Amino acid sequence: MKNNFYVKLTLIFVLTFFAQKLHGQSEQPKINVSSMSFPTNIATENFHRLKDFEDKIVAFDGVIDRIERSRDKPFYRLRIGSSYLWTGLLFNDNINKVGDQIRVVGYLVVAEPNESEKRYFEGKYMVIAFGLVDFKNENFLFVSESMAGHQRTEWLEGKIPTAK
């Protein structure tokens, strides 16, 4: 009888502990956004100068024109005016779809598509995105704090992130 009491007590303790942990994981941290947050440095006016941004952090608005999956992550073809730029996300995005306008931030690199990507990929450059903002759907996604916490803070504060 005494063993049963301790088993129940232990079970209640474990369930309470995990319930608190799970609840804490579902809460999103407060994001302090201002009118200066999420600046961009690429637009239709300077898209022809992408080479100047090679291996640098870029941020821009684009409309999702096509979605593929690569390395189990979304790979978006984003329309910027009459041009396109493929953007691979370093996180999953289960909200956005074709036709949505989003703002992304990431590294502009010379594209090196793998074999499966070659069937649809076009263009010289692509962006490896570590952040995404969708103002209409109120969607803000970013890689973990440990991977790009400094860049996230800079973008929120109104600066194009630096590669630190």
BELFENDA-V792535 format. One record per residue. N is the residue number from 0. PSI is psi as a letter, one per 30 degrees, with the letter a starting at -180 (NA if undefined). Layout:
{{N;PSI} {N;PSI}}
//
This chain:
{{0;e} {1;e} {2;e} {3;e} {4;e} {5;e} {6;e} {7;e} {8;e} {9;e} {10;e} {11;e} {12;e} {13;e} {14;e} {15;e} {16;e} {17;e} {18;e} {19;e} {20;e} {21;e} {22;e} {23;e} {24;f} {25;f} {26;k} {27;k} {28;l} {29;k} {30;k} {31;j} {32;k} {33;l} {34;f} {35;f} {36;l} {37;h} {38;l} {39;l} {40;g} {41;k} {42;l} {43;e} {44;e} {45;g} {46;e} {47;f} {48;h} {49;e} {50;e} {51;f} {52;g} {53;k} {54;g} {55;l} {56;k} {57;l} {58;k} {59;l} {60;k} {61;l} {62;k} {63;j} {64;f} {65;k} {66;k} {67;l} {68;k} {69;k} {70;h} {71;g} {72;l} {73;k} {74;j} {75;k} {76;j} {77;k} {78;k} {79;j} {80;b} {81;g} {82;l} {83;k} {84;j} {85;k} {86;j} {87;k} {88;k} {89;g} {90;l} {91;k} {92;j} {93;g} {94;e} {95;l} {96;l} {97;k} {98;f} {99;k} {100;k} {101;l} {102;k} {103;l} {104;k} {105;a} {106;k} {107;j} {108;l} {109;k} {110;k} {111;i} {112;k} {113;l} {114;e} {115;e} {116;f} {117;f} {118;f} {119;f} {120;k} {121;l} {122;l} {123;e} {124;l} {125;l} {126;k} {127;j} {128;k} {129;g} {130;l} {131;k} {132;k} {133;j} {134;e} {135;e} {136;g} {137;h} {138;k} {139;j} {140;k} {141;k} {142;l} {143;l} {144;e} {145;f} {146;e} {147;h} {148;e} {149;e} {150;e} {151;e} {152;e} {153;e} {154;e} {155;e} {156;f} {157;g} {158;k} {159;k} {160;l} {161;l} {162;i} {163;NA}}
//
